[in-house]
Amino acid sequence: MNGYDVILIGGGLAGLTAAIHLAQNGRAVCLIEKAKYPHHKVCGEYVSNEVVPYLQSLGVSLSENSVVIDSLQLSTVTGQHLELNLPLGGFGISRYAFDHLLFQRARQLGVEFVFEAATSITFHENSFECIAATGKKYQAEIVIGAFGKRSQLDKKLKRDFMNRKSSWLGVKCHYEYSDLPNNRVALHNFQGGYGGLSRTETGAVNFCYLASYESFKRYKNIDCFNTGVVRQNPFLDRFLAEAKPVFDAPLSIAQISFEEKKPIENHIIMCGDAAGLIHPLCGNGMAMAIHSAKIASERILQYFDEESYDRARLEFDYETAWKAAFTKRLSTGRRLQAVLLNESISKIAMATVAKSSWLLKKLIAQTHGKPLIC
Ligand SMILES: Cc1cc2nc3c(=O)[nH]c(=O)nc-3n(C[C@H](O)[C@H](O)[C@H](O)COP(=O)(O)OP(=O)(O)OC[C@H]3O[C@@H](n4cnc5c(N)ncnc54)[C@H](O)[C@@H]3O)c2cc1C
């Protein structure tokens, strides 16, 4: 049996950030992650700048590993389009590089890594026991659940959202393509979904899209769907005709759920997508994952440092702060999703947004946070 202050389950952005924050402040931390680094993930790979000061305070510097992005292009199914400067901007970096960078920083700070799937988490007499796939047991006073949008653990924990239909799938591939300005993230709409184009640190362009099952199920595979639906957008048609894939085959994930989740479950502090996933259209999920790790870490440190700050207070404070930071953004994201799922409303809404940079700026402000103060 191994005892730690904190165990993190899942080493994506939320888990790695919290591990770094806690280890940097002297806590004994173990992170259980099922896949070794580095690895690619389905993600748009555009990160909002709101997290930069916080990451710098954790000793993570992104400047030499990423591409500055400060302009957005948006197009409708028929190619009506709009360009605007992004008020706060962001950067392009592959998840392959980003997660690996954080992993290296966490290891430098002494975080212990276990590369196995966690299969169970139980809470008993004010402490947790986590069991990994090989049967090895790990104990800690606090557990952070950072296992992403959908995990076997959600089923084990009988989380409500697992009983509801998840009607989206995501596809991603890197391409060689010269005709995209380095500083641009492009968001192109197609029937039943939308795709983002942005450059990563390797110079490759990431094309990642989200499509509803309703739209996808009429086609045999990704190639047929691309031809029949995605390429109806003239920008994406040109991109897919000219760009050269870097991967052997695109990566894909299914059953993506944007349903409400609880930020605390069985005393586990949920971070990142495990607490709630915002629609990728908002380009903000990674920043939210990192931000939630900050909220959790600050309160966990208080729990260890102040005698009167007990578990009930920790859980209450985390849930309150999480809701204050994210509830409004998530509900705006859900409203956008409802619009996108309705074909005729979606056409009108996208055409309206594509004509008005004022409206688009307002939407961006509603779904993004301010730079995180350290
Ligand atoms: C199609 C799509 C495009 C997106 N585009 C963008 C974008 O451009 N910009 C943006 O900011 N956000 C985007 N997002 C959202 C963003 O990807 C997520 O919000 C972000 O990855 C959340 O980080 P996380 O750490 O919570 O989860 P993840 O990064 O998913 O990490 C979870 C980790 O948990 C591990 N894990 C799961 N189960 C177990 C287990 N039982 N035991 C051990 N480990 C486990 C997984 O292996 C994984 O490494 C997009 C999402 C989708 C679906």
The ligand as an SDF file (V2000), in Angstrom:
LIG
                    3D

 53 58  0  0  0  0  0  0  0  0999 V2000
  -13.4440   17.5930  -31.1750 C   0  0  0  0  0  0  0  0  0  0  0  0
  -12.9150   18.4320  -30.0350 C   0  0  0  0  0  0  0  0  0  0  0  0
  -12.1780   19.5780  -30.3190 C   0  0  0  0  0  0  0  0  0  0  0  0
  -11.7110   20.3880  -29.2690 C   0  0  0  0  0  0  0  0  0  0  0  0
  -11.0040   21.5150  -29.5610 N   0  0  0  0  0  0  0  0  0  0  0  0
  -10.5770   22.3280  -28.5720 C   0  0  0  0  0  0  0  0  0  0  0  0
   -9.8340   23.5120  -28.8550 C   0  0  0  0  0  0  0  0  0  0  0  0
   -9.4770   23.8240  -29.9840 O   0  0  0  0  0  0  0  0  0  0  0  0
   -9.4850   24.3000  -27.8050 N   0  0  0  0  0  0  0  0  0  0  0  0
   -9.8070   24.0030  -26.5120 C   0  0  0  0  0  0  0  0  0  0  0  0
   -9.4360   24.7600  -25.6080 O   0  0  0  0  0  0  0  0  0  0  0  0
  -10.4700   22.8730  -26.2210 N   0  0  0  0  0  0  0  0  0  0  0  0
  -10.8640   22.0340  -27.2050 C   0  0  0  0  0  0  0  0  0  0  0  0
  -11.5310   20.8730  -26.9000 N   0  0  0  0  0  0  0  0  0  0  0  0
  -11.7440   20.5330  -25.4990 C   0  0  0  0  0  0  0  0  0  0  0  0
  -10.4760   19.9710  -24.8580 C   0  0  0  0  0  0  0  0  0  0  0  0
   -9.9320   18.9470  -25.6610 O   0  0  0  0  0  0  0  0  0  0  0  0
  -10.7850   19.4130  -23.4660 C   0  0  0  0  0  0  0  0  0  0  0  0
  -11.6040   20.3150  -22.7690 O   0  0  0  0  0  0  0  0  0  0  0  0
   -9.4990   19.1350  -22.6790 C   0  0  0  0  0  0  0  0  0  0  0  0
   -8.7480   18.1430  -23.3180 O   0  0  0  0  0  0  0  0  0  0  0  0
   -9.8420   18.6880  -21.2610 C   0  0  0  0  0  0  0  0  0  0  0  0
   -8.7000   18.2340  -20.5970 O   0  0  0  0  0  0  0  0  0  0  0  0
   -8.8430   17.1130  -19.4680 P   0  0  0  0  0  0  0  0  0  0  0  0
   -7.5190   17.0480  -18.7960 O   0  0  0  0  0  0  0  0  0  0  0  0
  -10.0430   17.3410  -18.6640 O   0  0  0  0  0  0  0  0  0  0  0  0
   -9.1280   15.7680  -20.2580 O   0  0  0  0  0  0  0  0  0  0  0  0
   -8.1960   14.9420  -21.2490 P   0  0  0  0  0  0  0  0  0  0  0  0
   -7.1910   15.7890  -21.8970 O   0  0  0  0  0  0  0  0  0  0  0  0
   -9.1290   14.1640  -22.1040 O   0  0  0  0  0  0  0  0  0  0  0  0
   -7.4130   13.9550  -20.2810 O   0  0  0  0  0  0  0  0  0  0  0  0
   -8.0220   12.8990  -19.6050 C   0  0  0  0  0  0  0  0  0  0  0  0
   -6.9700   11.8410  -19.3570 C   0  0  0  0  0  0  0  0  0  0  0  0
   -7.4980   10.8440  -18.4950 O   0  0  0  0  0  0  0  0  0  0  0  0
   -6.9840    9.5800  -18.9010 C   0  0  0  0  0  0  0  0  0  0  0  0
   -7.8820    8.5500  -18.3660 N   0  0  0  0  0  0  0  0  0  0  0  0
   -9.1890    8.3320  -18.6420 C   0  0  0  0  0  0  0  0  0  0  0  0
   -9.6670    7.3050  -17.9090 N   0  0  0  0  0  0  0  0  0  0  0  0
   -8.6420    6.8780  -17.1390 C   0  0  0  0  0  0  0  0  0  0  0  0
   -8.4980    5.8600  -16.1580 C   0  0  0  0  0  0  0  0  0  0  0  0
   -9.5300    5.0690  -15.8200 N   0  0  0  0  0  0  0  0  0  0  0  0
   -7.2980    5.6840  -15.5810 N   0  0  0  0  0  0  0  0  0  0  0  0
   -6.2420    6.4710  -15.9190 C   0  0  0  0  0  0  0  0  0  0  0  0
   -6.3040    7.4570  -16.8290 N   0  0  0  0  0  0  0  0  0  0  0  0
   -7.5000    7.6660  -17.4170 C   0  0  0  0  0  0  0  0  0  0  0  0
   -6.9450    9.6650  -20.4250 C   0  0  0  0  0  0  0  0  0  0  0  0
   -6.0300    8.7580  -20.9760 O   0  0  0  0  0  0  0  0  0  0  0  0
   -6.5350   11.1280  -20.6290 C   0  0  0  0  0  0  0  0  0  0  0  0
   -5.1450   11.2870  -20.8120 O   0  0  0  0  0  0  0  0  0  0  0  0
  -11.9850   20.0270  -27.9200 C   0  0  0  0  0  0  0  0  0  0  0  0
  -12.6950   18.8710  -27.6460 C   0  0  0  0  0  0  0  0  0  0  0  0
  -13.1670   18.0740  -28.6850 C   0  0  0  0  0  0  0  0  0  0  0  0
  -13.9430   16.8380  -28.3560 C   0  0  0  0  0  0  0  0  0  0  0  0
  1  2  1  0
  2  3  1  0
  2 52  2  0
  3  4  2  0
  4  5  1  0
  4 50  1  0
  5  6  2  0
  6  7  1  0
  6 13  1  0
  7  8  2  0
  7  9  1  0
  9 10  1  0
 10 11  2  0
 10 12  1  0
 12 13  2  0
 13 14  1  0
 14 15  1  0
 14 50  1  0
 15 16  1  0
 16 17  1  0
 16 18  1  0
 18 19  1  0
 18 20  1  0
 20 21  1  0
 20 22  1  0
 22 23  1  0
 23 24  1  0
 24 25  2  0
 24 26  1  0
 24 27  1  0
 27 28  1  0
 28 29  2  0
 28 30  1  0
 28 31  1  0
 31 32  1  0
 32 33  1  0
 33 34  1  0
 33 48  1  0
 34 35  1  0
 35 36  1  0
 35 46  1  0
 36 37  1  0
 36 45  1  0
 37 38  2  0
 38 39  1  0
 39 40  1  0
 39 45  2  0
 40 41  1  0
 40 42  2  0
 42 43  1  0
 43 44  2  0
 44 45  1  0
 46 47  1  0
 46 48  1  0
 48 49  1  0
 50 51  2  0
 51 52  1  0
 52 53  1  0
M  END
$$$$
